[in-house]
Amino acid sequence: MIIRYNIYRSTAPHVQCTAKNKIASVDGSVTSYTDSDAKPGIRYYYVATAVAANNKESDHPSNEASEEIK
């Protein structure tokens, strides 16, 4: 059972799932995330990992998504 998702962000492709890149942990029932700290004119790259009830984080992140606020 998934209890939460960890969200990671970088300004370069191929986001690494490190403490430095972790921007949020959200409840496992959440189906979307809004990055309220994103700045206009910067392309951000995101991945998410699932965390199980035993607090084990998935070994493989989600597919990478990217977005730039105009």
MOPAC internal coordinates of N, CA, C and O (Angstrom, degrees):
PM7 1SCF
backbone

  N    0.0000 0     0.00 0     0.00 0    0    0    0
  C    1.4483 1     0.00 0     0.00 0    1    0    0
  C    1.5293 1   109.65 1     0.00 0    2    1    0
  O    1.2310 1   120.70 1   -47.09 1    3    2    1
  N    1.3136 1   116.27 1   132.91 1    3    2    1
  C    1.4654 1   121.89 1   178.74 1    5    3    2
  C    1.5229 1   108.85 1   -85.99 1    6    5    3
  O    1.2310 1   121.01 1   -53.38 1    7    6    5
  N    1.3418 1   115.68 1   126.62 1    7    6    5
  C    1.4693 1   119.10 1   179.21 1    9    7    6
  C    1.5216 1   112.71 1  -103.77 1   10    9    7
  O    1.2310 1   120.53 1   157.35 1   11   10    9
  N    1.3315 1   116.59 1   -22.65 1   11   10    9
  C    1.4657 1   119.43 1   177.07 1   13   11   10
  C    1.5253 1   109.65 1  -161.56 1   14   13   11
  O    1.2310 1   121.90 1   -12.30 1   15   14   13
  N    1.3177 1   113.97 1   167.70 1   15   14   13
  C    1.4610 1   122.41 1   173.86 1   17   15   14
  C    1.5215 1   108.23 1  -121.43 1   18   17   15
  O    1.2310 1   120.52 1   -40.26 1   19   18   17
  N    1.3065 1   116.61 1   139.74 1   19   18   17
  C    1.4614 1   122.02 1   172.37 1   21   19   18
  C    1.5227 1   107.32 1  -100.34 1   22   21   19
  O    1.2310 1   120.76 1   -46.46 1   23   22   21
  N    1.3268 1   116.16 1   133.54 1   23   22   21
  C    1.4574 1   122.62 1  -178.89 1   25   23   22
  C    1.5250 1   108.31 1  -108.93 1   26   25   23
  O    1.2310 1   120.98 1   -48.35 1   27   26   25
  N    1.3279 1   115.73 1   131.65 1   27   26   25
  C    1.4629 1   122.22 1  -179.47 1   29   27   26
  C    1.5192 1   109.20 1  -122.32 1   30   29   27
  O    1.2310 1   120.71 1   -34.88 1   31   30   29
  N    1.3381 1   116.26 1   145.12 1   31   30   29
  C    1.4624 1   122.14 1  -176.99 1   33   31   30
  C    1.5168 1   110.19 1  -137.66 1   34   33   31
  O    1.2310 1   121.46 1   -32.46 1   35   34   33
  N    1.3392 1   114.80 1   147.54 1   35   34   33
  C    1.4615 1   121.13 1   175.39 1   37   35   34
  C    1.5267 1   107.99 1  -149.26 1   38   37   35
  O    1.2310 1   120.60 1   -18.60 1   39   38   37
  N    1.3223 1   116.46 1   161.40 1   39   38   37
  C    1.4622 1   120.29 1   173.78 1   41   39   38
  C    1.5233 1   110.89 1   -95.58 1   42   41   39
  O    1.2310 1   120.50 1  -173.57 1   43   42   41
  N    1.3191 1   116.65 1     6.43 1   43   42   41
  C    1.4689 1   122.24 1   176.76 1   45   43   42
  C    1.5213 1   108.90 1  -127.66 1   46   45   43
  O    1.2310 1   120.11 1   -30.75 1   47   46   45
  N    1.3276 1   117.40 1   149.25 1   47   46   45
  C    1.4636 1   119.42 1   178.13 1   49   47   46
  C    1.5273 1   111.90 1   -61.19 1   50   49   47
  O    1.2310 1   121.00 1   -14.90 1   51   50   49
  N    1.3176 1   115.70 1   165.10 1   51   50   49
  C    1.4711 1   123.71 1   178.37 1   53   51   50
  C    1.5308 1   110.57 1    65.77 1   54   53   51
  O    1.2310 1   121.53 1  -121.42 1   55   54   53
  N    1.3258 1   114.68 1    58.58 1   55   54   53
  C    1.4692 1   122.56 1  -178.30 1   57   55   54
  C    1.5265 1   110.27 1   -56.37 1   58   57   55
  O    1.2310 1   120.81 1   -48.81 1   59   58   57
  N    1.3169 1   116.06 1   131.19 1   59   58   57
  C    1.4615 1   122.49 1   174.68 1   61   59   58
  C    1.5238 1   108.91 1   -91.28 1   62   61   59
  O    1.2310 1   120.57 1   -42.74 1   63   62   61
  N    1.3181 1   116.52 1   137.26 1   63   62   61
  C    1.4605 1   121.31 1   179.97 1   65   63   62
  C    1.5272 1   108.98 1   -86.32 1   66   65   63
  O    1.2310 1   121.27 1  -101.13 1   67   66   65
  N    1.3211 1   115.17 1    78.87 1   67   66   65
  C    1.4641 1   122.02 1  -179.65 1   69   67   66
  C    1.5279 1   109.20 1  -121.90 1   70   69   67
  O    1.2310 1   120.85 1   -16.66 1   71   70   69
  N    1.3069 1   115.98 1   163.34 1   71   70   69
  C    1.4671 1   120.57 1   178.75 1   73   71   70
  C    1.5240 1   111.02 1   -57.72 1   74   73   71
  O    1.2310 1   120.27 1   144.63 1   75   74   73
  N    1.3293 1   117.10 1   -35.37 1   75   74   73
  C    1.4613 1   121.41 1  -179.62 1   77   75   74
  C    1.5282 1   111.94 1   -63.13 1   78   77   75
  O    1.2310 1   119.96 1   146.14 1   79   78   77
  N    1.3226 1   117.69 1   -33.86 1   79   78   77
  C    1.4586 1   122.20 1  -176.91 1   81   79   78
  C    1.5254 1   114.14 1   -94.87 1   82   81   79
  O    1.2310 1   120.09 1   172.88 1   83   82   81
  N    1.3244 1   117.44 1    -7.12 1   83   82   81
  C    1.4683 1   120.53 1  -178.57 1   85   83   82
  C    1.5229 1   109.47 1   -74.74 1   86   85   83
  O    1.2310 1   120.82 1   -55.44 1   87   86   85
  N    1.3319 1   116.03 1   124.56 1   87   86   85
  C    1.4651 1   119.13 1  -177.83 1   89   87   86
  C    1.5276 1   112.54 1  -113.17 1   90   89   87
  O    1.2310 1   120.05 1   165.16 1   91   90   89
  N    1.3429 1   117.50 1   -14.84 1   91   90   89
  C    1.4675 1   118.68 1  -178.98 1   93   91   90
  C    1.5172 1   111.21 1  -166.36 1   94   93   91
  O    1.2310 1   121.76 1   -24.19 1   95   94   93
  N    1.3180 1   114.23 1   155.81 1   95   94   93
  C    1.4642 1   123.36 1   165.61 1   97   95   94
  C    1.5182 1   105.02 1  -125.05 1   98   97   95
  O    1.2310 1   120.78 1   -53.01 1   99   98   97
  N    1.3215 1   116.12 1   126.99 1   99   98   97
  C    1.4598 1   120.21 1  -177.46 1  101   99   98
  C    1.5191 1   109.87 1  -123.96 1  102  101   99
  O    1.2310 1   120.71 1   -25.89 1  103  102  101
  N    1.3160 1   116.24 1   154.11 1  103  102  101
  C    1.4543 1   123.16 1  -179.96 1  105  103  102
  C    1.5311 1   111.06 1   -55.71 1  106  105  103
  O    1.2310 1   120.74 1   -34.14 1  107  106  105
  N    1.3046 1   116.18 1   145.86 1  107  106  105
  C    1.4553 1   121.66 1  -177.68 1  109  107  106
  C    1.5144 1   114.99 1   -63.24 1  110  109  107
  O    1.2310 1   119.83 1   164.84 1  111  110  109
  N    1.3211 1   117.92 1   -15.16 1  111  110  109
  C    1.4636 1   120.69 1   178.14 1  113  111  110
  C    1.5285 1   112.62 1   -86.68 1  114  113  111
  O    1.2310 1   119.95 1   171.98 1  115  114  113
  N    1.3227 1   117.70 1    -8.02 1  115  114  113
  C    1.4624 1   122.47 1  -178.19 1  117  115  114
  C    1.5349 1   109.18 1   -72.44 1  118  117  115
  O    1.2310 1   120.53 1   -44.21 1  119  118  117
  N    1.3314 1   116.58 1   135.79 1  119  118  117
  C    1.4677 1   120.48 1  -179.65 1  121  119  118
  C    1.5224 1   113.27 1  -114.51 1  122  121  119
  O    1.2310 1   120.20 1  -179.36 1  123  122  121
  N    1.3393 1   117.23 1     0.64 1  123  122  121
  C    1.4624 1   120.42 1   175.66 1  125  123  122
  C    1.5300 1   108.30 1  -152.05 1  126  125  123
  O    1.2310 1   121.27 1   -16.66 1  127  126  125
  N    1.3366 1   115.17 1   163.34 1  127  126  125
  C    1.4623 1   120.26 1  -179.69 1  129  127  126
  C    1.5187 1   108.15 1  -143.63 1  130  129  127
  O    1.2310 1   119.94 1   -42.84 1  131  130  129
  N    1.3203 1   117.73 1   137.16 1  131  130  129
  C    1.4585 1   123.82 1   175.56 1  133  131  130
  C    1.5143 1   109.15 1  -113.68 1  134  133  131
  O    1.2310 1   120.64 1   -55.76 1  135  134  133
  N    1.3123 1   116.38 1   124.24 1  135  134  133
  C    1.4636 1   122.26 1   179.29 1  137  135  134
  C    1.5215 1   108.32 1   -87.89 1  138  137  135
  O    1.2310 1   120.62 1   -83.79 1  139  138  137
  N    1.3190 1   116.43 1    96.21 1  139  138  137
  C    1.4630 1   120.93 1  -176.99 1  141  139  138
  C    1.5228 1   112.98 1   -76.40 1  142  141  139
  O    1.2310 1   119.75 1   172.37 1  143  142  141
  N    1.3348 1   118.08 1    -7.63 1  143  142  141
  C    1.4637 1   121.35 1   178.56 1  145  143  142
  C    1.5257 1   113.08 1   -97.13 1  146  145  143
  O    1.2310 1   119.74 1   179.51 1  147  146  145
  N    1.3197 1   118.11 1    -0.49 1  147  146  145
  C    1.4701 1   121.47 1  -179.44 1  149  147  146
  C    1.5245 1   110.11 1   -65.63 1  150  149  147
  O    1.2310 1   120.67 1   -40.83 1  151  150  149
  N    1.3119 1   116.33 1   139.17 1  151  150  149
  C    1.4651 1   122.87 1  -179.01 1  153  151  150
  C    1.5306 1   110.31 1  -104.57 1  154  153  151
  O    1.2310 1   119.65 1   -37.33 1  155  154  153
  N    1.3302 1   118.27 1   142.67 1  155  154  153
  C    1.4591 1   121.26 1   178.16 1  157  155  154
  C    1.5311 1   111.52 1   -60.07 1  158  157  155
  O    1.2310 1   121.04 1   -35.02 1  159  158  157
  N    1.3349 1   115.62 1   144.98 1  159  158  157
  C    1.4546 1   121.45 1   175.45 1  161  159  158
  C    1.5198 1   115.12 1    84.47 1  162  161  159
  O    1.2310 1   120.08 1  -179.34 1  163  162  161
  N    1.3200 1   117.44 1     0.66 1  163  162  161
  C    1.4644 1   121.25 1   179.13 1  165  163  162
  C    1.5244 1   108.39 1  -115.66 1  166  165  163
  O    1.2310 1   120.44 1   -50.76 1  167  166  165
  N    1.3324 1   116.77 1   129.24 1  167  166  165
  C    1.4667 1   120.63 1   174.66 1  169  167  166
  C    1.5285 1   108.06 1   -84.74 1  170  169  167
  O    1.2310 1   121.19 1   -53.46 1  171  170  169
  N    1.3238 1   115.33 1   126.54 1  171  170  169
  C    1.4559 1   122.12 1   178.23 1  173  171  170
  C    1.5209 1   109.71 1  -111.36 1  174  173  171
  O    1.2310 1   121.27 1   -31.37 1  175  174  173
  N    1.3172 1   115.18 1   148.63 1  175  174  173
  C    1.4599 1   123.20 1   178.06 1  177  175  174
  C    1.5226 1   107.59 1  -119.51 1  178  177  175
  O    1.2310 1   120.85 1   -41.69 1  179  178  177
  N    1.3283 1   115.98 1   138.31 1  179  178  177
  C    1.4598 1   121.58 1  -173.79 1  181  179  178
  C    1.5209 1   112.04 1  -131.27 1  182  181  179
  O    1.2310 1   120.99 1   -33.92 1  183  182  181
  N    1.3167 1   115.72 1   146.08 1  183  182  181
  C    1.4597 1   122.80 1   166.80 1  185  183  182
  C    1.5222 1   107.54 1  -139.66 1  186  185  183
  O    1.2310 1   121.19 1   -17.99 1  187  186  185
  N    1.3249 1   115.33 1   162.01 1  187  186  185
  C    1.4645 1   121.17 1   176.46 1  189  187  186
  C    1.5183 1   108.71 1  -131.42 1  190  189  187
  O    1.2310 1   121.09 1   -28.60 1  191  190  189
  N    1.3306 1   115.52 1   151.40 1  191  190  189
  C    1.4573 1   121.29 1   172.24 1  193  191  190
  C    1.5208 1   107.72 1  -125.08 1  194  193  191
  O    1.2310 1   121.05 1   -27.26 1  195  194  193
  N    1.3086 1   115.61 1   152.74 1  195  194  193
  C    1.4694 1   121.25 1   177.33 1  197  195  194
  C    1.5184 1   108.97 1   -95.27 1  198  197  195
  O    1.2310 1   120.81 1   -35.03 1  199  198  197
  N    1.3283 1   116.06 1   144.97 1  199  198  197
  C    1.4611 1   121.65 1   177.06 1  201  199  198
  C    1.5272 1   107.64 1  -121.25 1  202  201  199
  O    1.2310 1   120.98 1   -54.45 1  203  202  201
  N    1.3333 1   115.74 1   125.55 1  203  202  201
  C    1.4647 1   122.02 1  -177.50 1  205  203  202
  C    1.5299 1   111.20 1   -84.18 1  206  205  203
  O    1.2310 1   121.16 1    -8.48 1  207  206  205
  N    1.3201 1   115.38 1   171.52 1  207  206  205
  C    1.4652 1   121.78 1  -179.17 1  209  207  206
  C    1.5279 1   112.66 1   -58.54 1  210  209  207
  O    1.2310 1   120.18 1   153.62 1  211  210  209
  N    1.3333 1   117.26 1   -26.38 1  211  210  209
  C    1.4707 1   120.45 1   178.19 1  213  211  210
  C    1.5389 1   111.89 1   -85.95 1  214  213  211
  O    1.2310 1   120.46 1  -168.28 1  215  214  213
  N    1.3393 1   116.73 1    11.72 1  215  214  213
  C    1.4769 1   125.13 1  -178.82 1  217  215  214
  C    1.5202 1   113.93 1    66.38 1  218  217  215
  O    1.2310 1   119.79 1  -162.12 1  219  218  217
  N    1.3340 1   118.00 1    17.88 1  219  218  217
  C    1.4614 1   121.20 1   175.93 1  221  219  218
  C    1.5249 1   108.41 1   -86.37 1  222  221  219
  O    1.2310 1   121.46 1   -55.94 1  223  222  221
  N    1.3367 1   114.81 1   124.06 1  223  222  221
  C    1.4579 1   121.41 1   178.61 1  225  223  222
  C    1.5228 1   109.17 1   -84.46 1  226  225  223
  O    1.2310 1   120.51 1   -37.67 1  227  226  225
  N    1.3152 1   116.62 1   142.33 1  227  226  225
  C    1.4623 1   120.26 1   179.52 1  229  227  226
  C    1.5252 1   110.36 1   -58.49 1  230  229  227
  O    1.2310 1   121.28 1   -33.95 1  231  230  229
  N    1.3295 1   115.15 1   146.05 1  231  230  229
  C    1.4622 1   120.85 1  -179.52 1  233  231  230
  C    1.5184 1   112.43 1   -74.57 1  234  233  231
  O    1.2310 1   120.56 1   155.93 1  235  234  233
  N    1.3164 1   116.54 1   -24.07 1  235  234  233
  C    1.4606 1   120.72 1  -176.37 1  237  235  234
  C    1.5255 1   109.93 1  -121.60 1  238  237  235
  O    1.2310 1   120.06 1   -51.87 1  239  238  237
  N    1.3259 1   117.49 1   128.13 1  239  238  237
  C    1.4666 1   120.06 1   178.97 1  241  239  238
  C    1.5259 1   111.46 1   -75.93 1  242  241  239
  O    1.2310 1   121.40 1    -7.75 1  243  242  241
  N    1.2986 1   114.92 1   172.25 1  243  242  241
  C    1.4605 1   122.36 1   174.83 1  245  243  242
  C    1.5283 1   109.50 1   -65.53 1  246  245  243
  O    1.2310 1   121.19 1    -7.17 1  247  246  245
  N    1.3165 1   115.33 1   172.83 1  247  246  245
  C    1.4569 1   119.38 1   169.76 1  249  247  246
  C    1.5241 1   107.89 1   -62.57 1  250  249  247
  O    1.2310 1   120.80 1   -30.93 1  251  250  249
  N    1.3078 1   116.07 1   149.07 1  251  250  249
  C    1.4538 1   120.84 1  -178.64 1  253  251  250
  C    1.5280 1   110.87 1   -78.54 1  254  253  251
  O    1.2310 1   120.78 1   -40.69 1  255  254  253
  N    1.3179 1   116.11 1   139.31 1  255  254  253
  C    1.4640 1   122.85 1   174.28 1  257  255  254
  C    1.5152 1   107.79 1  -120.24 1  258  257  255
  O    1.2310 1   120.38 1   -26.99 1  259  258  257
  N    1.3256 1   116.88 1   153.01 1  259  258  257
  C    1.4677 1   118.97 1   177.10 1  261  259  258
  C    1.5258 1   109.41 1  -137.87 1  262  261  259
  O    1.2310 1   121.86 1   -24.49 1  263  262  261
  N    1.3264 1   114.04 1   155.51 1  263  262  261
  C    1.4654 1   120.10 1  -179.31 1  265  263  262
  C    1.5196 1   108.52 1  -157.99 1  266  265  263
  O    1.2310 1   121.44 1   -32.19 1  267  266  265
  N    1.3361 1   114.86 1   147.81 1  267  266  265
  C    1.4720 1   121.49 1   173.74 1  269  267  266
  C    1.5109 1   108.37 1  -131.67 1  270  269  267
  O    1.2310 1   120.48 1   -52.12 1  271  270  269
  N    1.3223 1   116.69 1   127.88 1  271  270  269
  C    1.4553 1   122.00 1   176.49 1  273  271  270
  C    1.5174 1   107.82 1   -81.98 1  274  273  271
  O    1.2310 1   120.74 1   -52.68 1  275  274  273
  N    1.2916 1   116.20 1   127.32 1  275  274  273
  C    1.4807 1   120.90 1  -179.41 1  277  275  274
  C    1.5017 1   110.95 1   -83.62 1  278  277  275
  O    1.2310 1   120.10 1   180.00 1  279  278  277

